[in-house]
Amino acid sequence: MTLEILTAPELSPVRHGFFTRKGGASSGIFKGLNCGEGSSDQAEMVRINRARVAEAMGVAPTHMVGAMQVHSADVAVITGPTDDKPRADGLVSATPGVTLAILTADCQPVLFADPDAGVIGAAHAGWRGALDGVLEATVDAMVDLGAARDNITAIIGPTISQRVYEVGPEFLDNFVADDPDNSRFFVNGEGDRYMFDLPSFGLHRLRSAGIGTAGWIRHCTYSDPDRFFSYRRSTHTGEADYGRLISTIAL
């Protein structure tokens, strides 16, 4: 099966892709393109899957650089191919030939580019990272590399949508304590529960950062098991682990 790669015209002509789970070598609960080296999938299957992604991006696997993602607002500058994975949730680069890679399974994968300046970025933005400022930190790091803030485009890839993202009252309290206006990203659910709109919150933070264009490709990871891995769905179905989707961008 061939790989399925979602792209955003707003990021053109920069090479990029939000990869679905289709076209991979993994089986069982990881069936498809599981690129998570931290999963309990067979390491060789993950290696094959990541090699297929690199081939689709037109780079050697060694030129596809990721991070040890820790739900932080930390950003690492990537200056060339490396086996080291920085502890960070944002990556930026101005080095031709480098591909930045982010792993997600409900959290927002966000790809950034200023093609005129030759600067790219990628961020893993779950609720905590987004609230703590990983998106703004990625934009700031791109500007430090020479990007023009108002020429940066950022696109949110497949992520969990509001209709299936149920949270408790303490979750809402965290957001309202940061900014009372954040209550607009929540609607009432059953009982004392709320439904949180993660991609709308991400778009708000991106636009507030003053970039030129921000968008979401409008795919929900939870609601489409044939195409996307989902941490929350795997928890609800009682699966022991879950696959990770990969999103990439290259100069």
C-alpha contacts under 8 A as a table, 3 or more apart, distances in Angstrom:
res1	aa1	res2	aa2	distance
1	M	22	K	7.10
1	M	23	G	4.61
1	M	24	G	7.53
2	T	22	K	7.12
2	T	23	G	4.76
3	L	19	F	7.43
3	L	20	T	7.56
3	L	21	R	7.95
3	L	22	K	5.55
3	L	23	G	4.33
3	L	24	G	7.21
4	E	19	F	6.02
4	E	20	T	5.69
4	E	21	R	7.61
4	E	22	K	5.80
4	E	23	G	6.91
5	I	17	G	5.52
5	I	18	F	5.64
5	I	19	F	4.58
5	I	20	T	6.35
6	L	17	G	5.64
6	L	18	F	4.92
6	L	19	F	6.13
6	L	20	T	7.45
7	T	11	L	7.99
7	T	16	H	6.67
7	T	17	G	5.28
7	T	18	F	6.30
8	A	11	L	5.68
8	A	12	S	7.17
8	A	155	I	7.28
8	A	217	I	7.05
9	P	12	S	5.22
10	E	153	T	7.01
10	E	155	I	7.88
10	E	213	T	7.88
11	L	14	V	5.84
11	L	15	R	7.97
11	L	16	H	7.73
11	L	112	F	7.71
11	L	113	A	6.66
11	L	153	T	6.53
11	L	154	A	7.69
11	L	155	I	7.64
12	S	15	R	7.14
13	P	115	P	7.57
14	V	113	A	7.30
14	V	115	P	6.62
14	V	249	I	7.33
14	V	250	A	6.78
14	V	251	L	6.65
15	R	57	M	7.19
15	R	249	I	5.79
15	R	250	A	5.43
15	R	251	L	6.93
16	H	57	M	7.37
16	H	111	L	7.96
16	H	247	S	7.61
16	H	248	T	5.38
16	H	249	I	4.07
16	H	250	A	6.22
17	G	247	S	5.67
17	G	248	T	5.36
17	G	249	I	6.54
18	F	157	G	6.21
18	F	158	P	7.51
18	F	246	I	6.54
18	F	247	S	4.38
18	F	248	T	6.57
19	F	22	K	7.98
19	F	245	L	6.49
19	F	246	I	5.70
19	F	247	S	5.84
20	T	33	L	7.22
20	T	227	R	5.35
20	T	228	F	5.61
20	T	245	L	6.41
20	T	246	I	7.72
21	R	24	G	6.73
21	R	31	K	7.55
21	R	32	G	4.95
21	R	33	L	4.42
21	R	34	N	6.51
21	R	226	D	7.60
21	R	227	R	5.31
21	R	228	F	5.50
21	R	229	F	6.85
21	R	245	L	6.53
22	K	32	G	5.16
22	K	33	L	5.81
22	K	226	D	7.86
22	K	227	R	6.24
23	G	32	G	5.66
23	G	33	L	5.93
24	G	31	K	7.26
24	G	32	G	3.95
24	G	33	L	3.67
24	G	34	N	6.87
24	G	48	I	7.94
24	G	49	N	5.51
24	G	52	R	7.92
25	A	31	K	7.26
25	A	32	G	5.67
25	A	33	L	6.36
25	A	45	M	5.76
25	A	46	V	7.81
25	A	48	I	6.87
25	A	49	N	6.22
26	S	30	F	5.61
26	S	31	K	4.76
26	S	32	G	5.07
26	S	33	L	6.41
26	S	34	N	6.45
26	S	41	D	7.49
26	S	42	Q	7.79
26	S	45	M	5.51
26	S	46	V	7.19
26	S	49	N	7.77
27	S	30	F	5.33
27	S	31	K	3.87
27	S	32	G	6.50
28	G	31	K	5.14
29	I	239	E	7.41
29	I	241	D	7.47
29	I	242	Y	6.63
29	I	243	G	7.42
30	F	33	L	7.64
30	F	34	N	5.90
30	F	41	D	6.77
30	F	242	Y	6.33
30	F	243	G	5.09
31	K	34	N	7.19
33	L	46	V	7.79
33	L	49	N	5.58
33	L	245	L	7.29
34	N	46	V	6.11
34	N	49	N	6.59
34	N	243	G	4.94
34	N	244	R	5.29
34	N	245	L	6.27
35	C	46	V	5.30
35	C	47	R	7.64
35	C	49	N	6.03
35	C	50	R	5.73
35	C	103	L	7.43
35	C	243	G	7.15
35	C	244	R	5.55
35	C	245	L	6.21
35	C	246	I	6.24
36	G	39	S	5.34
36	G	46	V	6.68
36	G	103	L	6.94
36	G	243	G	6.30
36	G	244	R	4.91
36	G	245	L	7.45
37	E	41	D	7.92
37	E	43	A	6.94
37	E	46	V	6.42
39	S	241	D	7.00
39	S	242	Y	7.06
39	S	243	G	6.79
39	S	244	R	7.87
40	S	241	D	7.02
41	D	45	M	7.25
41	D	46	V	7.04
42	Q	45	M	5.39
42	Q	46	V	6.56
43	A	46	V	5.15
43	A	47	R	6.16
44	E	47	R	4.97
44	E	48	I	6.19
45	M	48	I	5.08
45	M	49	N	6.15
46	V	49	N	5.01
46	V	50	R	6.12
47	R	50	R	5.22
47	R	51	A	6.12
48	I	51	A	5.06
48	I	52	R	6.28
49	N	52	R	5.14
49	N	53	V	6.45
50	R	53	V	5.03
50	R	54	A	6.24
50	R	61	P	7.08
51	A	54	A	5.04
51	A	55	E	6.14
51	A	60	A	7.75
51	A	61	P	5.55
52	R	55	E	5.06
52	R	56	A	6.19
53	V	56	A	5.06
53	V	57	M	6.27
54	A	57	M	5.02
54	A	58	G	6.15
54	A	59	V	5.30
54	A	60	A	5.91
54	A	61	P	5.22
54	A	64	M	6.61
55	E	58	G	4.94
55	E	59	V	5.87
55	E	60	A	6.81
55	E	61	P	7.61
56	A	59	V	7.80
57	M	99	T	7.94
57	M	250	A	7.66
59	V	63	H	6.19
59	V	64	M	7.27
59	V	97	G	7.24
59	V	99	T	7.55
60	A	63	H	5.38
60	A	64	M	7.14
61	P	64	M	5.42
62	T	65	V	7.34
62	T	81	P	6.15
62	T	82	T	6.98
62	T	83	D	7.23
63	H	80	G	7.53
63	H	81	P	4.77
63	H	82	T	7.30
63	H	97	G	6.98
63	H	98	V	5.39
63	H	99	T	6.04
64	M	81	P	7.12
64	M	98	V	6.37
64	M	99	T	4.62
64	M	100	L	5.87
64	M	101	A	6.40
65	V	78	I	7.89
65	V	81	P	6.58
65	V	82	T	6.69
65	V	83	D	7.54
65	V	85	K	7.49
65	V	98	V	7.23
65	V	99	T	6.04
65	V	100	L	5.10
65	V	101	A	5.78
66	G	85	K	6.00
66	G	86	P	7.88
66	G	91	L	7.88
66	G	100	L	6.11
66	G	101	A	4.83
66	G	102	I	6.05
67	A	85	K	4.47
67	A	86	P	5.12
67	A	87	R	6.04
67	A	88	A	5.91
67	A	89	D	6.82
67	A	91	L	7.68
67	A	101	A	7.77
67	A	102	I	7.25
68	M	85	K	5.44
68	M	86	P	5.74
68	M	87	R	4.68
68	M	88	A	6.09
68	M	89	D	7.51
69	Q	72	S	7.56
69	Q	87	R	6.05
69	Q	88	A	5.45
69	Q	89	D	5.10
69	Q	124	H	7.40
70	V	87	R	6.73
70	V	88	A	6.50
70	V	89	D	6.56
71	H	88	A	7.93
71	H	89	D	6.34
71	H	124	H	7.54
71	H	125	A	7.25
71	H	126	G	6.79
71	H	128	R	6.27
71	H	129	G	5.10
72	S	88	A	6.51
72	S	89	D	5.85
72	S	128	R	7.33
72	S	129	G	5.08
72	S	132	D	7.18
72	S	134	V	6.76
73	A	88	A	7.22
73	A	89	D	6.30
73	A	90	G	7.25
73	A	129	G	5.51
73	A	130	A	7.69
73	A	132	D	5.90
73	A	133	G	5.50
73	A	134	V	3.88
73	A	135	L	7.65
73	A	137	A	6.62
74	D	87	R	7.59
74	D	88	A	4.82
74	D	89	D	5.82
74	D	90	G	6.24
74	D	134	V	6.52
74	D	137	A	7.22
75	V	88	A	5.32
75	V	89	D	6.05
75	V	90	G	4.26
75	V	91	L	5.46
75	V	92	V	7.36
75	V	134	V	7.43
75	V	137	A	6.67
75	V	138	T	6.13
75	V	141	A	7.25
76	A	86	P	6.67
76	A	88	A	6.18
76	A	90	G	6.27
76	A	91	L	4.98
76	A	92	V	6.43
77	V	91	L	5.94
77	V	92	V	5.02
77	V	93	S	5.78
77	V	141	A	7.67
78	I	81	P	7.82
78	I	91	L	6.77
78	I	92	V	6.03
78	I	93	S	5.07
78	I	94	A	7.90
78	I	95	T	7.65
79	T	93	S	6.21
79	T	94	A	7.15
79	T	95	T	5.76
79	T	98	V	7.98
80	G	95	T	6.47
80	G	97	G	7.98
80	G	98	V	6.19
81	P	98	V	6.46
82	T	85	K	7.74
88	A	91	L	7.35
89	D	123	A	5.61
89	D	124	H	5.18
89	D	125	A	7.28
89	D	129	G	7.70
89	D	134	V	6.96
90	G	121	G	7.18
90	G	122	A	5.69
90	G	123	A	4.20
90	G	124	H	6.38
90	G	134	V	6.59
90	G	135	L	7.70
90	G	137	A	7.75
90	G	138	T	5.73
91	L	100	L	6.80
91	L	121	G	5.46
91	L	122	A	5.25
91	L	123	A	6.33
91	L	138	T	7.01
92	V	100	L	7.59
92	V	119	V	7.28
92	V	120	I	5.64
92	V	121	G	4.17
92	V	122	A	6.53
92	V	138	T	6.98
92	V	141	A	6.80
92	V	142	M	6.20
93	S	98	V	7.54
93	S	100	L	7.91
93	S	119	V	5.82
93	S	120	I	5.53
93	S	121	G	6.46
93	S	142	M	7.60
93	S	145	L	7.66
94	A	118	G	5.78
94	A	119	V	4.57
94	A	120	I	6.53
94	A	145	L	6.82
94	A	251	L	7.52
95	T	98	V	5.99
95	T	119	V	7.90
95	T	251	L	6.93
96	P	250	A	7.64
96	P	251	L	4.85
97	G	250	A	6.85
97	G	251	L	5.76
98	V	250	A	5.82
98	V	251	L	6.27
99	T	248	T	6.46
99	T	249	I	5.51
99	T	250	A	4.21
99	T	251	L	6.90
100	L	121	G	7.19
100	L	122	A	6.42
100	L	248	T	5.45
100	L	249	I	5.41
100	L	250	A	6.30
101	A	122	A	6.95
101	A	246	I	6.53
101	A	247	S	5.63
101	A	248	T	4.49
101	A	249	I	6.88
102	I	109	P	6.57
102	I	122	A	6.56
102	I	123	A	6.56
102	I	124	H	6.16
102	I	246	I	5.68
102	I	247	S	5.34
102	I	248	T	6.53
103	L	109	P	7.27
103	L	124	H	7.07
103	L	244	R	5.80
103	L	245	L	5.45
103	L	246	I	4.68
103	L	247	S	6.54
104	T	107	C	5.53
104	T	108	Q	6.87
104	T	109	P	6.33
104	T	124	H	6.89
104	T	244	R	5.46
104	T	245	L	5.26
104	T	246	I	6.57
105	A	159	T	7.42
105	A	221	T	7.08
105	A	228	F	7.63
105	A	229	F	5.41
105	A	230	S	4.60
105	A	231	Y	5.44
105	A	242	Y	7.92
105	A	243	G	7.12
105	A	244	R	5.32
105	A	245	L	6.01
106	D	126	G	7.71
106	D	158	P	7.45
106	D	159	T	4.70
106	D	160	I	4.85
106	D	221	T	5.75
106	D	222	Y	6.96
106	D	229	F	7.61
106	D	230	S	5.35
106	D	231	Y	6.25
106	D	232	R	7.27
107	C	124	H	6.75
107	C	125	A	5.77
107	C	126	G	4.29
107	C	127	W	7.35
107	C	159	T	5.58
107	C	160	I	6.81
108	Q	123	A	7.89
108	Q	124	H	5.89
108	Q	125	A	4.88
108	Q	126	G	5.78
108	Q	156	I	6.18
108	Q	157	G	6.36
108	Q	158	P	6.79
108	Q	159	T	5.11
108	Q	160	I	7.81
108	Q	198	L	7.92
108	Q	199	P	7.19
108	Q	202	G	7.95
109	P	122	A	7.31
109	P	123	A	5.92
109	P	124	H	5.08
109	P	125	A	6.40
109	P	156	I	5.78
109	P	157	G	5.29
109	P	158	P	7.05
109	P	159	T	7.34
109	P	247	S	6.54
110	V	122	A	5.58
110	V	123	A	5.07
110	V	124	H	6.54
110	V	125	A	7.28
110	V	154	A	6.47
110	V	155	I	5.51
110	V	156	I	4.46
110	V	157	G	6.09
111	L	120	I	7.74
111	L	121	G	5.89
111	L	122	A	4.54
111	L	123	A	6.59
111	L	154	A	5.52
111	L	155	I	5.44
111	L	156	I	6.69
111	L	157	G	7.83
111	L	247	S	7.74
111	L	248	T	7.41
111	L	249	I	6.70
112	F	120	I	5.48
112	F	121	G	4.65
112	F	122	A	5.91
112	F	152	I	6.65
112	F	153	T	5.50
112	F	154	A	4.31
112	F	155	I	6.62
113	A	118	G	7.72
113	A	119	V	5.94
113	A	120	I	4.37
113	A	121	G	6.24
113	A	152	I	5.50
113	A	153	T	5.40
113	A	154	A	6.69
114	D	117	A	5.57
114	D	118	G	6.04
114	D	119	V	5.38
114	D	120	I	6.36
114	D	147	A	5.92
114	D	148	A	7.13
114	D	151	N	5.78
114	D	152	I	4.68
114	D	153	T	6.51
115	P	118	G	4.88
115	P	119	V	6.46
115	P	120	I	7.72
116	D	119	V	7.99
117	A	146	G	6.29
117	A	147	A	5.30
117	A	148	A	7.32
118	G	147	A	7.50
118	G	251	L	6.99
119	V	142	M	6.39
119	V	145	L	6.97
119	V	146	G	7.22
119	V	147	A	6.01
119	V	251	L	7.65
120	I	142	M	7.04
120	I	249	I	7.19
120	I	250	A	7.21
120	I	251	L	7.17
121	G	138	T	6.72
121	G	139	V	7.87
121	G	142	M	6.94
121	G	249	I	7.51
122	A	138	T	7.59
122	A	248	T	7.49
122	A	249	I	7.26
123	A	134	V	7.20
123	A	135	L	6.82
123	A	138	T	7.06
124	H	129	G	7.54
124	H	134	V	7.97
125	A	128	R	7.43
125	A	129	G	5.07
125	A	130	A	5.14
125	A	134	V	6.69
125	A	135	L	7.15
125	A	202	G	7.92
126	G	129	G	5.36
126	G	130	A	5.94
126	G	198	L	7.88
127	W	130	A	5.24
127	W	131	L	5.99
127	W	198	L	6.74
128	R	131	L	5.12
128	R	132	D	6.02
129	G	132	D	5.05
129	G	133	G	6.14
129	G	134	V	5.37
129	G	135	L	7.92
130	A	133	G	5.22
130	A	134	V	5.55
130	A	135	L	6.27
130	A	201	F	8.00
130	A	202	G	6.57
130	A	205	R	7.66
131	L	134	V	7.77
131	L	175	F	7.41
133	G	136	E	5.38
133	G	137	A	6.06
134	V	137	A	4.96
134	V	138	T	6.09
135	L	138	T	5.19
135	L	139	V	6.41
135	L	202	G	7.86
135	L	205	R	7.06
135	L	206	L	6.45
136	E	139	V	5.07
136	E	140	D	6.13
136	E	205	R	7.22
136	E	206	L	6.77
136	E	209	A	5.84
137	A	140	D	5.03
137	A	141	A	6.13
138	T	141	A	5.11
138	T	142	M	6.27
139	V	142	M	5.12
139	V	143	V	6.31
139	V	149	R	7.25
139	V	152	I	7.91
139	V	209	A	7.47
139	V	211	I	7.88
140	D	143	V	5.08
140	D	144	D	6.27
141	A	144	D	5.00
141	A	145	L	6.50
142	M	145	L	5.07
142	M	146	G	6.58
142	M	147	A	5.48
143	V	146	G	5.08
143	V	147	A	4.42
143	V	148	A	5.99
143	V	149	R	6.22
144	D	147	A	7.11
147	A	151	N	7.36
147	A	152	I	7.11
148	A	151	N	5.21
148	A	152	I	6.53
149	R	152	I	5.52
149	R	210	G	6.52
149	R	211	I	5.14
149	R	212	G	6.94
150	D	210	G	6.31
150	D	211	I	4.56
150	D	212	G	4.23
150	D	213	T	7.93
151	N	211	I	6.49
151	N	212	G	5.00
151	N	213	T	7.66
152	I	211	I	5.34
152	I	212	G	5.36
152	I	213	T	6.59
153	T	211	I	6.69
153	T	212	G	5.88
153	T	213	T	4.61
153	T	214	A	5.90
154	A	206	L	7.52
154	A	211	I	7.92
154	A	213	T	6.26
154	A	214	A	4.88
154	A	215	G	6.54
155	I	214	A	5.72
155	I	215	G	4.79
155	I	216	W	5.47
155	I	217	I	7.19
156	I	159	T	7.82
156	I	199	P	7.27
156	I	202	G	7.84
156	I	203	L	7.94
156	I	214	A	7.91
156	I	215	G	6.12
156	I	216	W	4.47
156	I	217	I	6.38
157	G	216	W	6.09
157	G	217	I	5.62
157	G	218	R	7.38
157	G	219	H	7.20
157	G	247	S	7.87
158	P	217	I	6.83
158	P	218	R	6.66
158	P	219	H	4.72
158	P	220	C	5.60
158	P	221	T	5.76
158	P	228	F	7.96
159	T	198	L	7.97
159	T	199	P	7.13
159	T	219	H	6.54
159	T	220	C	5.19
159	T	221	T	5.17
159	T	222	Y	7.78
160	I	164	V	7.12
160	I	165	Y	6.62
160	I	198	L	7.16
160	I	199	P	7.78
160	I	219	H	8.00
160	I	220	C	4.94
160	I	221	T	5.20
160	I	222	Y	5.71
160	I	230	S	8.00
161	S	164	V	6.01
161	S	165	Y	6.25
161	S	196	F	7.93
161	S	197	D	6.19
161	S	198	L	6.69
161	S	199	P	6.95
161	S	219	H	7.98
161	S	220	C	5.40
161	S	221	T	7.70
161	S	222	Y	7.67
162	Q	165	Y	5.10
162	Q	166	E	7.75
162	Q	195	M	5.65
162	Q	196	F	5.15
162	Q	197	D	4.31
162	Q	198	L	6.77
163	R	166	E	7.78
163	R	195	M	6.44
163	R	196	F	7.93
164	V	195	M	7.14
164	V	222	Y	7.23
164	V	223	S	7.84
165	Y	195	M	5.40
165	Y	196	F	5.63
165	Y	197	D	7.38
166	E	189	G	7.26
166	E	193	R	6.51
166	E	194	Y	5.61
166	E	195	M	4.58
166	E	196	F	6.46
167	V	171	F	6.22
167	V	172	L	7.66
167	V	193	R	5.77
167	V	194	Y	5.28
167	V	195	M	6.09
167	V	196	F	6.81
168	G	171	F	5.45
168	G	172	L	6.93
168	G	192	D	6.81
168	G	193	R	4.97
168	G	194	Y	6.18
169	P	172	L	5.18
169	P	173	D	6.24
169	P	192	D	6.57
169	P	193	R	6.37
169	P	194	Y	7.07
170	E	173	D	4.88
170	E	174	N	6.40
171	F	174	N	5.34
171	F	175	F	6.87
172	L	175	F	5.33
172	L	176	V	6.23
172	L	183	S	7.22
172	L	186	F	7.57
172	L	194	Y	7.71
173	D	176	V	5.16
173	D	177	A	5.93
174	N	177	A	5.32
174	N	178	D	6.55
175	F	178	D	5.20
175	F	179	D	6.33
175	F	180	P	7.44
175	F	182	N	5.92
175	F	183	S	7.27
176	V	179	D	4.93
176	V	180	P	4.33
176	V	181	D	6.88
176	V	182	N	5.59
176	V	183	S	6.02
177	A	180	P	6.39
178	D	182	N	7.86
179	D	182	N	5.57
180	P	183	S	6.11
181	D	184	R	6.20
182	N	185	F	5.80
182	N	186	F	7.86
182	N	201	F	7.95
183	S	186	F	5.61
184	R	187	V	7.57
185	F	196	F	5.91
185	F	197	D	5.24
185	F	198	L	7.61
185	F	200	S	6.97
185	F	201	F	6.42
186	F	194	Y	6.17
186	F	195	M	5.48
186	F	196	F	4.71
186	F	197	D	6.30
187	V	194	Y	5.64
187	V	195	M	5.31
187	V	196	F	6.89
188	N	192	D	7.85
188	N	193	R	6.52
188	N	194	Y	4.68
188	N	195	M	6.27
189	G	192	D	7.11
189	G	193	R	4.94
189	G	194	Y	4.55
189	G	195	M	5.80
190	E	193	R	5.43
190	E	194	Y	7.33
197	D	200	S	5.54
197	D	201	F	6.32
198	L	201	F	5.10
198	L	202	G	6.16
199	P	202	G	4.88
199	P	203	L	6.13
199	P	216	W	7.10
200	S	203	L	5.03
200	S	204	H	6.15
201	F	204	H	5.04
201	F	205	R	6.30
202	G	205	R	5.21
202	G	206	L	6.19
203	L	206	L	5.07
203	L	207	R	6.07
203	L	214	A	6.29
203	L	215	G	6.68
203	L	216	W	7.61
204	H	207	R	5.26
204	H	208	S	6.02
205	R	208	S	5.06
205	R	209	A	6.27
206	L	209	A	5.14
206	L	210	G	7.13
206	L	211	I	6.78
206	L	214	A	6.42
207	R	210	G	5.44
207	R	211	I	6.02
207	R	212	G	7.94
207	R	213	T	7.59
207	R	214	A	6.44
208	S	211	I	7.78
211	I	214	A	7.28
220	C	223	S	5.61
220	C	224	D	6.62
221	T	224	D	5.80
221	T	225	P	7.20
221	T	227	R	7.78
221	T	228	F	5.12
221	T	229	F	6.32
221	T	230	S	5.67
222	Y	225	P	6.69
222	Y	228	F	7.33
222	Y	229	F	7.39
222	Y	230	S	5.31
222	Y	232	R	7.03
222	Y	233	R	5.75
224	D	227	R	5.72
224	D	228	F	5.98
225	P	228	F	5.30
225	P	229	F	6.42
225	P	230	S	7.64
228	F	245	L	7.08
229	F	242	Y	6.69
229	F	243	G	5.52
229	F	244	R	6.15
229	F	245	L	6.47
230	S	233	R	5.23
230	S	234	S	6.14
230	S	242	Y	6.91
230	S	243	G	7.50
230	S	244	R	7.93
231	Y	234	S	5.23
231	Y	235	T	6.26
231	Y	242	Y	6.03
231	Y	243	G	7.99
232	R	235	T	5.07
232	R	236	H	6.26
233	R	236	H	5.06
233	R	237	T	6.19
234	S	237	T	5.15
234	S	238	G	6.06
234	S	239	E	5.14
234	S	240	A	7.67
234	S	241	D	7.00
234	S	242	Y	6.19
235	T	238	G	5.14
235	T	239	E	6.14
235	T	240	A	7.91
236	H	239	E	7.87
239	E	242	Y	7.28
